[in-house]
Amino acid sequence: MNTTTTTLLLLALSLLFLSLPTLSLSAERCNSHDKKVLLEIKQSFGNPYLLASWVSSNDCCDWYQVECDPTTNRIISLTIFAGNLSGKIPAAVGDLPYLQTLIFRKLSNLTGTIPSAIAKLSHLKMVRLSWTNLTGPVPTFFAKLKNLTFLDLSFNDLTGSIPPELGQLTNLDAIHLDRNKLTGVIPEWIFTGTVPDIYLSHNNLTGPIPKSFGYYNYTTLDFSRNMLSGDLSFIFGSNKTVQIVDFSRNKFEFNLSNVVFPASLTSLDLNHNKIFGSLPEELTTLDFQYLNVSYNRLCGKIPVGGKLQSFAATSYFHNRCLCGAPLPAC
């Protein structure tokens, strides 16, 4: 190899190595459309400190509270949590087409209604808009999000009735509508897929539990602190798999004596209702972690055995004529 050839080869290699840092710096993973949308979201909130890492000169896949798909580099998760952010959820959120997780949580200055633009996010699996000051109704458009497995709208100021359309979500594992200002009756949800755990506590719901609820197996039902009434014995049964039931502080009125409880039941809270009759003997066979039947109209002796005597008298007191340990003897 002559001197000229060697010199040219070394020069070419030098130019190649010099270009490598530039290539590395320009290889941004973040999709340009997604970055533009995120910057719009930041601007709509007034460029809060919570989103200080959202800077156009940085790769948005590295931004705080954002997650990119490792293969496509599209934004799949937006989690804005616990900060000084204020304003409304911007409609631009609906322009992140591959979003699977959307969380706005513990943001006391987040106001307004839930934007309809969220309905465009067909890949959504988790929606958690909780511990905010969101107002307005529970949107019916959530029924369009067929991949949704978790919906949490708890700890807000939502009003109106519960949309029956939510029963169309066949992949839903849990729905949290608790601690709002919802009114009306619980709809006749007809679940054709997964049967979700349902949390409706601390609202102003009225009327009976729909009979359709007796057709399904749940893990958790929490309808406490409403104004619900009527019978709920059909929720139970030997073939059911429910584990946690809280119907406390309502107006339920039915005979507890002949209710058959499933072996899976570990937590039962029926306090502050109008339930009458006696405690079934089979309660002694259940592995309770929690039990409270206080402030009802129960009578008779508390069955002896199992976990029943391990609970304090407060779990039983203020009934019509219930007696026996841990209450005074009959």
Summary of the structure (lengths in Angstrom):
residues: 330
radius of gyration: 28.0
end to end distance: 110.5
largest distance: 112.8
contacts: 1044
relative contact order: 0.06
helix: 25%
strand: 25%
